Amino acid sequence: MVPTSPSKEDQSIGKWTEGDPARRAKWWYSTFHTVTAMIGAGVLSLPYAMAYLGWGPGITVLVLSWCMTLNTMWQMIQLHECVPGTRFDRYIDLGRHAFGQKLGPWIVLPQQLIVQVGCDIVYMVTGGKSLKKFMEMTCASCTPIRQSYWILIFGGIHFFLSQLPNFNSVAGVSLAAAVMSLSYSTIAWAGSLAHGQIDNVSYAYKNTSAADYMFRVFNALGEISFAFAGHAVVLEIQATIPSTTEKPSKIPMWKGALGAYFINAICYFPVALIGYWAFGQDVDDNVLMELRRPAWLIASANLMVVVHVIGSYQVYAMPVFDMLERMMMKRFSFPPGLALRLVTRSTYVVIYVPETLQHLPFSLESPSHSSEIFLVSLAGLVLPPLHTSSLA
């Protein structure tokens, strides 16, 4: 087996095996973990992004994003075992090797946390909105509940799921989330196709000022790049796969990544192109909101979104939990186990539920929210080339 080689300062923590990855995952584990991390509810905003880019530029950006992020994924997979006999299970481990023990964390951690915490906030908002929409469609006579309460309910789910110790323990949740992402994406493009083109559909660029239009174009680019997020957890996913000299972990991990990108393509391109074809420049920032019939199917799609973002939240939060727990063990000699998870993970959920509520109402047209999405997307694309260039 190819061992993990922690730094000296982490050797004592390395004795803790409960939270460390059990290396027994198969290649298809990496497929559904990657699908869960990558194919978020952002896929439903792709037709909206197309409305500001148009057919030619929109398709070009989609194809380039798919190719560039696949190359980024390949880089990260290769870097996992770029030093013979060593496995970099976490971004911070690779950062220390690439940039030094002191500089590495300062370069890596801020960008990684922007991606992971930012995605968790977006998923919490999306989960609350989809729960609210599901209840409105299935129980029209029920007393309306504010969206902030639905977000609190969504956050409450994670008080329990966050106590699962590691990636292997959330495999079932991640698999369900991956299936749901494929399902609601199919409903989105098939429903748009069945709906057909709206009356007087227009694919012309929206009539607005040059400055406003430029802002919206950059917003659209941010939405597309955000939809291709998922690289911030590549090393942690690969860490669950066994590795030998004859068959290093990069072989099954790359196989799983290719499977994930195939699923990504059959989700993203039909939703973006058919959704834009059906509704043109008047498409909503969530294409499901354009579909009204059959009500039960659209309600089911919203519930599928909820299940998916539950899994995505856990996939992105797991590396953050690992960082927090290692810090508690190193600085405060906190013993590992359930008590440690209850303190660190529950605190994380409690802190970011109020932070999420500050983002309401959430709109892709809001300058603050679109800038946050841009930062999350940029950080996810910058990290891998930085590591690769520093090790070249």
PERASUL-V945901 format. One record per residue. N is the residue number from 0. SS is DSSP state (a for helix, b for strand, c for the rest). BURIAL is b if it has 24 or more other C-alpha atoms within 12 Angstrom, else e. Layout:
# PERASUL-V945901
n: [N,N]
ss: [SS,SS]
burial: [BURIAL,BURIAL]
This chain:
# PERASUL-V945901
n: [0,1,2,3,4,5,6,7,8,9,10,11,12,13,14,15,16,17,18,19,20,21,22,23,24,25,26,27,28,29,30,31,32,33,34,35,36,37,38,39,40,41,42,43,44,45,46,47,48,49,50,51,52,53,54,55,56,57,58,59,60,61,62,63,64,65,66,67,68,69,70,71,72,73,74,75,76,77,78,79,80,81,82,83,84,85,86,87,88,89,90,91,92,93,94,95,96,97,98,99,100,101,102,103,104,105,106,107,108,109,110,111,112,113,114,115,116,117,118,119,120,121,122,123,124,125,126,127,128,129,130,131,132,133,134,135,136,137,138,139,140,141,142,143,144,145,146,147,148,149,150,151,152,153,154,155,156,157,158,159,160,161,162,163,164,165,166,167,168,169,170,171,172,173,174,175,176,177,178,179,180,181,182,183,184,185,186,187,188,189,190,191,192,193,194,195,196,197,198,199,200,201,202,203,204,205,206,207,208,209,210,211,212,213,214,215,216,217,218,219,220,221,222,223,224,225,226,227,228,229,230,231,232,233,234,235,236,237,238,239,240,241,242,243,244,245,246,247,248,249,250,251,252,253,254,255,256,257,258,259,260,261,262,263,264,265,266,267,268,269,270,271,272,273,274,275,276,277,278,279,280,281,282,283,284,285,286,287,288,289,290,291,292,293,294,295,296,297,298,299,300,301,302,303,304,305,306,307,308,309,310,311,312,313,314,315,316,317,318,319,320,321,322,323,324,325,326,327,328,329,330,331,332,333,334,335,336,337,338,339,340,341,342,343,344,345,346,347,348,349,350,351,352,353,354,355,356,357,358,359,360,361,362,363,364,365,366,367,368,369,370,371,372,373,374,375,376,377,378,379,380,381,382,383,384,385,386,387,388,389,390,391]
ss: [c,c,c,c,c,c,c,a,a,a,a,a,a,a,c,c,c,c,c,c,c,c,c,c,b,c,a,a,a,a,a,a,a,a,a,a,a,a,c,c,a,a,a,a,a,a,a,a,a,a,a,a,a,a,a,a,a,a,a,a,a,a,a,a,a,a,a,a,a,a,a,a,a,a,a,a,a,a,a,c,c,c,c,c,c,c,c,c,c,c,a,a,a,a,a,a,a,a,a,c,c,c,a,a,a,a,a,a,a,a,a,a,a,a,a,a,a,a,a,a,a,a,a,a,a,a,a,a,a,a,a,a,a,a,a,a,a,a,c,c,c,c,c,c,c,c,a,a,a,a,a,a,a,a,a,a,a,a,a,a,a,c,c,c,c,c,c,a,a,a,a,a,a,a,a,a,a,a,a,a,a,a,a,a,a,a,a,a,a,a,a,a,a,a,a,c,c,c,c,c,c,c,c,c,c,c,c,c,c,a,a,a,a,a,a,a,a,a,a,a,a,a,a,a,a,a,a,c,c,c,a,a,a,a,a,a,a,a,c,c,b,c,c,c,c,c,c,c,a,a,a,a,a,a,a,a,a,a,a,a,a,a,a,a,a,a,a,a,a,a,a,a,a,a,a,a,a,a,a,a,a,a,c,c,c,c,a,a,a,a,c,c,c,c,a,a,a,a,a,a,a,a,a,a,a,a,a,a,a,a,a,a,a,a,a,a,a,a,a,a,a,a,a,a,a,a,a,a,a,a,a,a,c,c,c,c,c,a,a,a,a,a,a,a,a,a,a,a,a,a,a,a,a,a,a,a,a,c,c,c,c,c,c,c,c,c,a,a,a,a,a,a,a,a,a,a,a,a,a,a,a,a,a,a,a,a,a,a,a,a,a,c]
burial: [e,b,b,b,e,b,e,e,e,e,e,e,b,e,e,e,e,e,b,b,b,b,b,e,b,b,b,b,b,b,b,b,b,b,b,b,b,b,b,b,b,b,b,b,b,b,b,b,b,b,b,b,b,b,b,e,e,b,b,e,b,b,e,e,b,b,e,b,b,b,e,b,b,b,b,b,b,b,b,b,b,b,e,e,e,b,b,b,b,b,b,b,b,b,b,b,b,b,b,e,e,e,e,b,b,e,b,b,b,b,b,b,b,b,b,b,b,b,b,b,b,b,b,b,b,b,b,b,b,b,b,b,b,b,b,b,b,e,e,e,e,e,e,e,e,e,b,b,b,b,b,b,b,b,b,e,b,b,b,e,b,b,b,b,b,b,b,b,b,b,b,b,b,b,b,b,b,b,b,b,b,b,b,b,b,b,b,b,b,b,b,b,b,e,b,e,b,e,e,e,e,e,b,e,e,e,e,e,e,e,e,e,e,e,b,b,b,b,b,b,b,b,b,b,b,b,b,b,b,b,b,b,b,b,b,b,b,b,b,b,b,b,b,e,e,e,e,b,b,b,b,b,b,b,b,b,b,b,b,b,b,e,b,b,b,b,b,b,b,b,b,b,b,b,b,b,b,b,b,b,b,b,b,b,b,b,b,b,b,b,b,e,e,e,b,e,b,b,b,b,b,b,b,b,b,b,b,b,b,b,b,b,b,b,b,b,b,b,b,b,b,b,b,b,b,b,e,e,b,e,e,e,e,e,e,b,b,e,e,b,b,b,e,b,b,b,e,b,b,b,e,b,b,e,e,b,b,e,b,b,e,b,b,b,b,e,e,e,b,b,b,b,b,b,b,b,b,b,b,b,b,b,b,b,b,b,b,b,e,e,e,e]
